[in-house]
Amino acid sequence: MTFRKMPVVALVNTVSNILQTPVIDRTGLAGFFDYTLEPAPPDPSQMRAPGASAGSPVTAYNFGDAVVAAMQEQLGLRLERQKAPLEITIIDHAEQPTEN
């Protein structure tokens, strides 16, 4: 994943979408940056359950875990699980606009 001239919030939003959980930017970094994030591909030797034969189905590869590890190793950014207040907008009703 390559980001060019993007604020940290763009990276945060991408990671939030990958992990399917809110991610809050607490870096304090302002401005625009270039990032290249290369999550490790699945290791074929670790994709089978222990003792499984070569024809057995593979276990799931967790891309989210690979992204979190890459952020730490490649960008020096650590994700920590915390409880934090979030602003949430709820739309309980929507209608087509009327002509004026």
N, C-alpha and C positions, 0 to 999 in steps of 0.2 A: 504494500500500500504506500503510495507516494502522495504527499501533500506539498504543494508549492505556494508560498506566500499566503499561508493560512494562519489564523489565530489559534491559540491552544483550544479554544472552545470548539473548533471544527473537529479536532482530534477527539475531544471529550465526547462530542455528540456521536461520532462514529463508533467509539468504544461502547457507549451506552446502547446503541442500536445492536451491536454485535452481542453484548452480554444480556440484552433485554432486561436491563435494570438501570435505574437512574445513576448517573455518575456526575459528581460535582467537581468543578475545577477549583482547586485550592492552591494552585501553583503561585498565583500572584504575578504570573508572566503576562506582560502586555506586548502588543506588537504582532508582527507577522513572521512566521518561521517556515523553513522547509523541513519536512520530516520524511524519512523512509523507514517503514516498519515492515519487517519480514518475519512473520510468525513461522516457527519451525514446522516443516511438513510432518505428517505422521510417520513414525518409525515403524516400518513393517514388522520388525522383530517384536514390537510391543503391541501389535494389533490383534493378536490371538490370545484367547484365554489360556492360562497355564495348563499344560497337559493336553490342549486341543490338537487335533490332527490338522494337516495342511488344508484339508477340505472344509474345515469348520468355519462358520461365519466369523467375520472380524468383529472386534468390539468397537464401540463408538469412539471416534476421534473428536476431542473437544477443542474446536477452533478458538473458543473464548479463552480457555486456559492458555493456549499458545499465544494469543494476542497479549494477555496480561503478562506473561513471561517475557515476551519481546519488548514490551514497554519498559519493563524493569531493566533488562539486559542491554537494550539498544539505545533507549532514550533516557534512562536513569529516572523514569517516572514510576512511582509506586502507587498501586491502588490499595486502599484499605477499606474494609467493611466497617461502616459506622451508621448509626442512626442519626438522621438530620432532618430538619423541617424542609419541606418542599412546597413551592407554590404550584397548585394544580388548578387548571381551568376546567370546569365542567359545563358542557353545553347540554341542557336538558330539553331544549326545544329549538327547532329551526323551521322556517317557512320560506317559500319563494317570495321575493320582494314584489310588492304591488306597484302598478304603474301610477305615476303622479301626474 
